[in-house]
Amino acid sequence: MSRVVKVLHKSFLPGAGFTTGGVAKQGKTSIHGVIEVTNYARGGEALSPQDVGLTTLDHIDIKHREELMSSDPGGARRQILYSYAAQQFYVIKETTGGEFIEEAATADPVLSFEAFGDSASDVELT
């Protein structure tokens, strides 16, 4: 169970951010990248805001690079679920019976992500 996070794109959003209370907030950042997992940890793989270059995570969307498990677009697929409270993601796959179960511990998924939040290199303008 190990993972490598690679940031492919970071975009600072000056003047475009707000707190959850609606107050203007500097230092918001949008980050796109890849997560390469070796021996997926069943029960959740840790992923904190700091792992993706943020201090707080307002939103994250994680997709499996091989979402479809076959060449059939109507076939079984994989999904990534993220728990903000636990700061973990879970790789879920669909069985042939249509049920969703957690990916095997031997899996080595490659994931893409888009995250938005407060930048770890935040410079607050006053």
N, CA and C atoms as a LAMMPS dump frame, in Angstrom:
ITEM: TIMESTEP
0
ITEM: NUMBER OF ATOMS
378
ITEM: BOX BOUNDS ff ff ff
-5.0000000000000000e+02 5.0000000000000000e+02
-5.0000000000000000e+02 5.0000000000000000e+02
-5.0000000000000000e+02 5.0000000000000000e+02
ITEM: ATOMS id mol type element x y z
1 1 1 N 0.838 -1.171 0
2 1 2 C 0 0 0
3 1 3 C 0.885 1.236 0
4 2 1 N 1.059 1.76 -1.149
5 2 2 C 1.759 3.026 -1.265
6 2 3 C 1.164 3.774 -2.442
7 3 1 N 1.379 5.063 -2.456
8 3 2 C 0.847 5.861 -3.549
9 3 3 C 1.748 7.036 -3.795
10 4 1 N 1.771 7.472 -5.041
11 4 2 C 2.539 8.634 -5.449
12 4 3 C 1.57 9.609 -6.077
13 5 1 N 1.594 10.847 -5.589
14 5 2 C 0.737 11.9 -6.139
15 5 3 C 1.599 12.792 -7.02
16 6 1 N 1.177 12.955 -8.265
17 6 2 C 1.892 13.807 -9.205
18 6 3 C 0.976 14.949 -9.627
19 7 1 N 1.389 16.174 -9.341
20 7 2 C 0.622 17.347 -9.754
21 7 3 C 1.007 17.668 -11.189
22 8 1 N 0.013 17.69 -12.081
23 8 2 C 0.253 17.979 -13.485
24 8 3 C -0.06 19.422 -13.844
25 9 1 N -0.955 20.043 -13.077
26 9 2 C -1.362 21.418 -13.36
27 9 3 C -1.838 22.069 -12.072
28 10 1 N -1.377 23.279 -11.828
29 10 2 C -1.811 24.056 -10.667
30 10 3 C -2.193 25.442 -11.173
31 11 1 N -3.382 25.877 -10.82
32 11 2 C -3.855 27.182 -11.252
33 11 3 C -4.302 27.98 -10.03
34 12 1 N -3.631 29.112 -9.786
35 12 2 C -4.019 29.986 -8.689
36 12 3 C -5.199 30.833 -9.137
37 13 1 N -6.147 31.043 -8.253
38 13 2 C -7.38 31.744 -8.591
39 13 3 C -7.511 33.02 -7.758
40 14 1 N -6.702 34.046 -8.051
41 14 2 C -6.736 35.269 -7.246
42 14 3 C -8.086 35.964 -7.338
43 15 1 N -8.635 36.271 -6.181
44 15 2 C -9.898 36.996 -6.123
45 15 3 C -11.115 36.165 -6.473
46 16 1 N -10.948 34.868 -6.707
47 16 2 C -12.077 34.037 -7.138
48 16 3 C -12.586 33.114 -6.041
49 17 1 N -12.015 33.181 -4.855
50 17 2 C -12.389 32.232 -3.81
51 17 3 C -13.273 32.819 -2.741
52 18 1 N -13.961 31.924 -2.035
53 18 2 C -14.832 32.288 -0.924
54 18 3 C -14.714 31.226 0.162
55 19 1 N -14.982 31.617 1.395
56 19 2 C -15.06 30.659 2.491
57 19 3 C -16.416 29.97 2.407
58 20 1 N -16.628 28.952 3.23
59 20 2 C -17.929 28.282 3.243
60 20 3 C -19.031 29.221 3.724
61 21 1 N -18.646 30.292 4.402
62 21 2 C -19.616 31.296 4.851
63 21 3 C -19.88 32.383 3.827
64 22 1 N -19.23 32.286 2.661
65 22 2 C -19.477 33.248 1.596
66 22 3 C -18.6 34.483 1.623
67 23 1 N -17.609 34.527 2.519
68 23 2 C -16.706 35.666 2.62
69 23 3 C -15.574 35.489 1.6
70 24 1 N -15.231 36.563 0.894
71 24 2 C -14.153 36.498 -0.097
72 24 3 C -12.868 35.996 0.548
73 25 1 N -12.166 35.107 -0.154
74 25 2 C -10.948 34.49 0.376
75 25 3 C -9.914 34.39 -0.734
76 26 1 N -8.738 34.949 -0.5
77 26 2 C -7.622 34.818 -1.443
78 26 3 C -6.982 33.438 -1.276
79 27 1 N -6.156 33.045 -2.219
80 27 2 C -5.357 31.837 -2.072
81 27 3 C -6.04 30.556 -2.494
82 28 1 N -7.163 30.639 -3.185
83 28 2 C -7.801 29.417 -3.682
84 28 3 C -7.026 28.91 -4.89
85 29 1 N -6.924 27.593 -5.012
86 29 2 C -6.133 26.969 -6.062
87 29 3 C -6.866 25.755 -6.615
88 30 1 N -6.741 25.562 -7.922
89 30 2 C -7.262 24.383 -8.602
90 30 3 C -6.068 23.538 -9.023
91 31 1 N -6.109 22.245 -8.705
92 31 2 C -4.989 21.35 -8.992
93 31 3 C -5.5 20.117 -9.72
94 32 1 N -4.785 19.73 -10.78
95 32 2 C -5.084 18.489 -11.512
96 32 3 C -3.856 17.601 -11.415
97 33 1 N -4.092 16.308 -11.292
98 33 2 C -2.954 15.418 -11.203
99 33 3 C -3.309 13.957 -11.32
100 34 1 N -2.341 13.123 -10.97
101 34 2 C -2.443 11.675 -11.073
102 34 3 C -2.027 11.066 -9.737
103 35 1 N -2.724 10.014 -9.353
104 35 2 C -2.364 9.236 -8.165
105 35 3 C -2.051 7.824 -8.645
106 36 1 N -0.814 7.388 -8.433
107 36 2 C -0.406 6.033 -8.807
108 36 3 C -0.342 5.207 -7.526
109 37 1 N -1.174 4.18 -7.453
110 37 2 C -1.275 3.36 -6.249
111 37 3 C -0.619 2.008 -6.496
112 38 1 N 0.177 1.549 -5.533
113 38 2 C 0.765 0.219 -5.574
114 38 3 C 0.186 -0.583 -4.418
115 39 1 N -0.391 -1.728 -4.717
116 39 2 C -1.039 -2.579 -3.709
117 39 3 C -2.068 -1.784 -2.904
118 40 1 N -3.163 -1.469 -3.559
119 40 2 C -4.272 -0.72 -2.958
120 40 3 C -4.599 -1.24 -1.561
121 41 1 N -4.799 -0.335 -0.611
122 41 2 C -5.1 -0.696 0.775
123 41 3 C -6.606 -0.815 0.95
124 42 1 N -7.1 -2.035 1.063
125 42 2 C -8.539 -2.211 1.295
126 42 3 C -8.892 -1.528 2.605
127 43 1 N -10.04 -0.891 2.631
128 43 2 C -10.449 -0.139 3.806
129 43 3 C -10.073 1.323 3.672
130 44 1 N -9.555 1.719 2.519
131 44 2 C -9.276 3.123 2.265
132 44 3 C -7.803 3.439 2.148
133 45 1 N -7.504 4.288 1.193
134 45 2 C -6.136 4.746 0.942
135 45 3 C -6.088 6.218 1.371
136 46 1 N -5.183 6.57 2.268
137 46 2 C -5.113 7.935 2.808
138 46 3 C -4.777 8.947 1.714
139 47 1 N -5.456 10.104 1.763
140 47 2 C -5.177 11.203 0.842
141 47 3 C -5.635 12.498 1.515
142 48 1 N -4.675 13.219 2.079
143 48 2 C -4.986 14.462 2.783
144 48 3 C -4.897 15.649 1.825
145 49 1 N -5.425 16.809 2.211
146 49 2 C -5.27 18.007 1.377
147 49 3 C -3.798 18.322 1.099
148 50 1 N -2.929 18.118 2.083
149 50 2 C -1.506 18.4 1.913
150 50 3 C -0.873 17.5 0.846
151 51 1 N -1.401 16.289 0.689
152 51 2 C -0.87 15.366 -0.32
153 51 3 C -1.025 15.902 -1.74
154 52 1 N -2.046 16.731 -1.96
155 52 2 C -2.284 17.29 -3.296
156 52 3 C -1.892 18.761 -3.384
157 53 1 N -1.219 19.292 -2.351
158 53 2 C -0.714 20.656 -2.382
159 53 3 C -1.672 21.712 -1.858
160 54 1 N -2.633 21.309 -1.025
161 54 2 C -3.603 22.244 -0.453
162 54 3 C -3.566 22.176 1.07
163 55 1 N -4.081 23.218 1.723
164 55 2 C -4.216 23.175 3.183
165 55 3 C -5.626 22.778 3.579
166 56 1 N -6.605 23.133 2.766
167 56 2 C -7.981 22.668 2.961
168 56 3 C -8.503 22.185 1.622
169 57 1 N -9.378 21.232 1.675
170 57 2 C -9.936 20.633 0.473
171 57 3 C -11.413 21.003 0.394
172 58 1 N -11.739 21.924 -0.522
173 58 2 C -13.132 22.308 -0.713
174 58 3 C -13.866 21.284 -1.568
175 59 1 N -13.159 20.713 -2.556
176 59 2 C -13.764 19.734 -3.46
177 59 3 C -12.67 18.878 -4.089
178 60 1 N -12.963 17.594 -4.258
179 60 2 C -12.058 16.724 -5.006
180 60 3 C -12.898 15.742 -5.818
181 61 1 N -12.476 15.525 -7.042
182 61 2 C -13.118 14.561 -7.925
183 61 3 C -12.019 13.616 -8.41
184 62 1 N -12.161 12.337 -8.098
185 62 2 C -11.156 11.343 -8.464
186 62 3 C -11.795 10.342 -9.413
187 63 1 N -11.114 10.068 -10.507
188 63 2 C -11.601 9.112 -11.506
189 63 3 C -10.547 8.032 -11.736
190 64 1 N -11.008 6.825 -12.001
191 64 2 C -10.119 5.719 -12.351
192 64 3 C -9.742 5.873 -13.819
193 65 1 N -8.458 5.763 -14.15
194 65 2 C -8.027 5.907 -15.54
195 65 3 C -8.6 4.794 -16.424
196 66 1 N -8.872 3.648 -15.833
197 66 2 C -9.494 2.526 -16.552
198 66 3 C -10.856 2.267 -15.92
199 67 1 N -11.739 3.252 -16.039
200 67 2 C -13.043 3.178 -15.377
201 67 3 C -13.865 1.985 -15.863
202 68 1 N -13.862 1.752 -17.168
203 68 2 C -14.572 0.586 -17.702
204 68 3 C -13.688 -0.643 -17.537
205 69 1 N -14.277 -1.721 -17.09
206 69 2 C -13.51 -2.939 -16.863
207 69 3 C -13.438 -3.809 -18.111
208 70 1 N -14.076 -3.372 -19.203
209 70 2 C -13.996 -4.073 -20.482
210 70 3 C -14.204 -3.034 -21.585
211 71 1 N -14.164 -3.477 -22.827
212 71 2 C -14.377 -2.533 -23.928
213 71 3 C -15.853 -2.244 -24.158
214 72 1 N -16.728 -2.881 -23.4
215 72 2 C -18.17 -2.668 -23.521
216 72 3 C -18.577 -1.454 -22.696
217 73 1 N -19.048 -0.356 -23.331
218 73 2 C -19.404 0.846 -22.571
219 73 3 C -20.54 0.626 -21.579
220 74 1 N -21.331 -0.417 -21.778
221 74 2 C -22.41 -0.717 -20.836
222 74 3 C -22.004 -1.737 -19.799
223 75 1 N -20.739 -2.116 -19.809
224 75 2 C -20.249 -3.158 -18.909
225 75 3 C -19.909 -2.652 -17.516
226 76 1 N -19.282 -3.53 -16.748
227 76 2 C -18.902 -3.216 -15.371
228 76 3 C -17.908 -2.06 -15.353
229 77 1 N -17.91 -1.3 -14.266
230 77 2 C -17.045 -0.129 -14.172
231 77 3 C -16.512 0.021 -12.756
232 78 1 N -15.542 0.914 -12.634
233 78 2 C -14.944 1.229 -11.331
234 78 3 C -15.296 2.666 -10.963
235 79 1 N -15.393 2.904 -9.675
236 79 2 C -15.636 4.252 -9.166
237 79 3 C -14.684 4.526 -8.019
238 80 1 N -14.448 5.811 -7.776
239 80 2 C -13.633 6.215 -6.632
240 80 3 C -14.525 7.03 -5.71
241 81 1 N -14.573 6.636 -4.453
242 81 2 C -15.333 7.367 -3.444
243 81 3 C -14.335 8.028 -2.504
244 82 1 N -14.6 9.291 -2.117
245 82 2 C -13.701 10.005 -1.202
246 82 3 C -14.457 10.385 0.058
247 83 1 N -13.862 10.121 1.219
248 83 2 C -14.422 10.516 2.502
249 83 3 C -13.654 11.73 3.018
250 84 1 N -14.323 12.884 3.078
251 84 2 C -13.674 14.095 3.582
252 84 3 C -13.339 13.935 5.063
253 85 1 N -14.214 13.288 5.829
254 85 2 C -13.985 13.126 7.271
255 85 3 C -12.769 12.247 7.545
256 86 1 N -12.643 11.136 6.816
257 86 2 C -11.532 10.204 7.039
258 86 3 C -10.303 10.566 6.219
259 87 1 N -10.443 11.467 5.237
260 87 2 C -9.365 11.832 4.305
261 87 3 C -8.794 10.577 3.655
262 88 1 N -9.715 9.769 3.098
263 88 2 C -9.336 8.534 2.422
264 88 3 C -10.181 8.375 1.168
265 89 1 N -9.624 7.641 0.182
266 89 2 C -10.423 7.28 -0.977
267 89 3 C -10.538 5.768 -1.059
268 90 1 N -11.601 5.325 -1.719
269 90 2 C -11.914 3.915 -1.845
270 90 3 C -12.131 3.598 -3.313
271 91 1 N -11.522 2.514 -3.801
272 91 2 C -11.703 2.074 -5.177
273 91 3 C -12.774 0.986 -5.156
274 92 1 N -13.889 1.276 -5.81
275 92 2 C -15.039 0.377 -5.83
276 92 3 C -15.196 -0.158 -7.252
277 93 1 N -15.472 -1.461 -7.378
278 93 2 C -15.715 -2.026 -8.71
279 93 3 C -17.058 -2.742 -8.716
280 94 1 N -17.637 -2.792 -9.901
281 94 2 C -18.926 -3.443 -10.088
282 94 3 C -18.705 -4.912 -10.427
283 95 1 N -19.472 -5.797 -9.795
284 95 2 C -19.378 -7.222 -10.096
285 95 3 C -20.275 -7.547 -11.286
286 96 1 N -20.15 -8.751 -11.785
287 96 2 C -21.003 -9.16 -12.907
288 96 3 C -22.471 -9.177 -12.505
289 97 1 N -22.757 -9.296 -11.231
290 97 2 C -24.137 -9.276 -10.739
291 97 3 C -24.671 -7.876 -10.495
292 98 1 N -23.851 -6.86 -10.769
293 98 2 C -24.306 -5.486 -10.589
294 98 3 C -24.066 -4.915 -9.207
295 99 1 N -23.424 -5.664 -8.325
296 99 2 C -23.114 -5.163 -6.995
297 99 3 C -21.785 -4.416 -7.038
298 100 1 N -21.589 -3.532 -6.08
299 100 2 C -20.324 -2.809 -5.988
300 100 3 C -19.559 -3.309 -4.779
301 101 1 N -18.282 -3.68 -5.002
302 101 2 C -17.418 -4.15 -3.924
303 101 3 C -16.098 -3.397 -4.002
304 102 1 N -15.345 -3.442 -2.915
305 102 2 C -14.051 -2.759 -2.908
306 102 3 C -13.036 -3.542 -3.748
307 103 1 N -12.172 -2.8 -4.438
308 103 2 C -11.135 -3.39 -5.296
309 103 3 C -10.219 -4.287 -4.472
310 104 1 N -9.627 -5.283 -5.114
311 104 2 C -8.72 -6.221 -4.446
312 104 3 C -7.474 -5.5 -3.936
313 105 1 N -6.896 -6.017 -2.874
314 105 2 C -5.718 -5.407 -2.263
315 105 3 C -4.485 -5.494 -3.151
316 106 1 N -4.517 -6.324 -4.175
317 106 2 C -3.361 -6.455 -5.064
318 106 3 C -3.435 -5.493 -6.255
319 107 1 N -4.504 -4.719 -6.342
320 107 2 C -4.694 -3.821 -7.484
321 107 3 C -3.693 -2.667 -7.445
322 108 1 N -3.308 -2.199 -8.63
323 108 2 C -2.399 -1.061 -8.779
324 108 3 C -3.068 -0.002 -9.654
325 109 1 N -4.134 0.639 -9.159
326 109 2 C -4.859 1.586 -10.009
327 109 3 C -4.095 2.893 -10.236
328 110 1 N -4.334 3.478 -11.399
329 110 2 C -3.839 4.808 -11.715
330 110 3 C -5.081 5.698 -11.803
331 111 1 N -5.082 6.767 -11.02
332 111 2 C -6.246 7.629 -10.89
333 111 3 C -5.92 9.049 -11.337
334 112 1 N -6.914 9.751 -11.825
335 112 2 C -6.787 11.173 -12.147
336 112 3 C -7.622 11.947 -11.137
337 113 1 N -7.157 13.148 -10.774
338 113 2 C -7.938 13.932 -9.833
339 113 3 C -7.953 15.405 -10.219
340 114 1 N -9.003 16.063 -9.752
341 114 2 C -9.133 17.514 -9.824
342 114 3 C -9.537 17.963 -8.431
343 115 1 N -8.747 18.834 -7.842
344 115 2 C -9.01 19.294 -6.477
345 115 3 C -9.043 20.814 -6.432
346 116 1 N -9.793 21.343 -5.487
347 116 2 C -9.937 22.784 -5.322
348 116 3 C -9.93 23.08 -3.826
349 117 1 N -9.191 24.112 -3.427
350 117 2 C -9.161 24.484 -2.018
351 117 3 C -8.16 25.586 -1.764
352 118 1 N -7.771 25.718 -0.492
353 118 2 C -6.799 26.73 -0.097
354 118 3 C -5.396 26.224 -0.402
355 119 1 N -4.62 27.049 -1.078
356 119 2 C -3.285 26.668 -1.509
357 119 3 C -2.343 26.49 -0.328
358 120 1 N -1.467 25.485 -0.416
359 120 2 C -0.43 25.297 0.594
360 120 3 C 0.622 26.395 0.507
361 121 1 N 0.713 27.046 -0.654
362 121 2 C 1.644 28.168 -0.822
363 121 3 C 0.865 29.484 -0.829
364 122 1 N -0.143 29.551 0.019
365 122 2 C -1.064 30.682 0.089
366 122 3 C -0.344 31.974 0.519
367 123 1 N -0.557 33.029 -0.231
368 123 2 C -0.102 34.351 0.156
369 123 3 C -1.359 35.212 0.279
370 124 1 N -1.709 35.543 1.471
371 124 2 C -2.925 36.335 1.711
372 124 3 C -2.634 37.801 1.523
373 125 1 N -3.353 38.43 0.612
374 125 2 C -3.202 39.872 0.376
375 125 3 C -4.093 40.64 1.343
376 126 1 N -3.545 41.665 1.95
377 126 2 C -4.356 42.453 2.893
378 126 3 C -4.453 43.89 2.431
